[in-house]
């Protein structure tokens, strides 16, 4: 009897499938598969209802390969079971014979077991891929975190340098403020001395002005006083002469 066995994998678009040949091609030389349109009603039924289907009437099937080439083969017997894992349909496992016949229960059990193992393998592959993606994402985040830590370290160093510079500037400002306060004290002392000196100068100018005024007044007073003094020396002589003249006249 000529058997055909293939695995149908659903593609993401759901309108195409990938066929992998299991038999008669040896498993050791399994190819990457052949992509064909998803138009086989048997496969469609099994995928949709997630249940196996046995068909033993001659008809054309679109889910088999021969030596890696796609063929539309007229088969008398077809057994198709879903490849499931966690209620996810990955595809189907198909076993066909050219002649019409019944499959023993042991064959059905074996095919069903193989389909289950294929589903588990796909589930593990999906989990492994998910873990790899998560691991890659974690590595990327770890790398970004390290970069962030390095940047934060650089930023902390710059901040430390800025703090050191600010401390230096603060010390310089304090020293400058101290110098300014010292200069202010010197200026205040100089201003106080200047005010005292100015007061003394003003007082001296006042005394000088008063001395000039007194000298002027004394000068003005001395001039008529001298005249009066000179006249007072002459007046007694004139009075005596007048008295002498008067005495003569009385005689």
Buried (B, 14 or more C-beta within 10 A) or exposed (E): EEEBBBBBBBEEEEEBBBBBBBBEBEEEEEEEBBEBEBEBEBBEBBBEEEEBBBBBEEEEBBBBBBEBEBBEBEBBBBBBBBBBBEEBBBBBBBBBBBEEEEBEEEEBEEBBEBBBEBBBEBBEEBEEEEEEEEEEEEEEEEEEEEEEEEEEEEEEEEEEEEEEEEEEEEEEEEEEEEEEEEEEEEEEEEEEEEEEEEEEEEEEEEEEEEEEEEEEEEEEEEEEEEEEEEEEEEEEEEEEEEEEEEEEEEE
